[in-house]
Amino acid sequence: MSRRPLIAANWKMHGTVASVQAYLEALVDRVGAAGPEVVVCPPFTLLPAAVLIATGSEVAIGAQNCHWEDSGAFTGEVAPAMLAAFTGEVAPAMLAELGVRWVIAGHSERRQYFGESDASAGARAKAAQRAGLDVIFCVGETLEQREAGATLAVLERQSTAIEGLDPAHLALAYEPIWAIGTGKTATATQAQEAHAALRRRAGELLGEPAAAGLRILYGGSVKPDNAAVLLAEKDVDGALVGGASLDVEGFWAIIHAAPGEHRGAEE
Ligand code: 13P
């Protein structure tokens, strides 16, 4: 199974209807079927506008979170099926093809500010897959954990939550917390070491063939000028981009930095 590079924009709590429209109008015509897979994850409120513009293009839209139940009394939460259901609103004839395709689960900002645990992140990911969504599942260590030499142990623990997920609808994202929004990027060597460990771990949890086909993205201060070096590493199959993804030209430059060829399991 070959690994097509995946470049995802995580807008976090930024953007307006007007900005997502302008951004996607500038992006959709440039992204083709042959290059990296491209996903844009704006805040919930911008998803309908984003889906409307991305429909029929090669740009997929993702959400940044979803609840772990299919419905219920959870004030302020959004169920995964509701995200997929935007499809029905926007393009009924293209139900299977379009709509919100992806959801991020377990982002470190959710873990840090909103009490996300390994278990709740895993439950969200499972619910998302039940609703037909693909999942970007995030893991990553703090600076204290890295300095204590605990990075690989932390990644092993956090990634246990992917057990039972469908690997065909999953990507992992390694996002060292000390590199997020700080301008400090992991070196290519640090990223490769973590990604290789995550692929080994995925082999234990999902089976070797699935792990060989699993895309593992790097996130943490990815910019147009450091993307190519990170993406050249053997086990770095894409990027999850925060700040630098808000500018469409910057995001396009990062998409452009991804290797043209797909990586094969046979490597
Ligand atoms: P930055 O690219 O702003 O460091 O954010 C990374 C991130 O958290 C993506 O999910």
Residues whose N, C-alpha, C, O or C-beta is under 5 A from the ligand:
A	BS01	13P	N10 A179 I180 G181 T182 G219 G220 S221 V222 L240 V241 G242 G243 A244
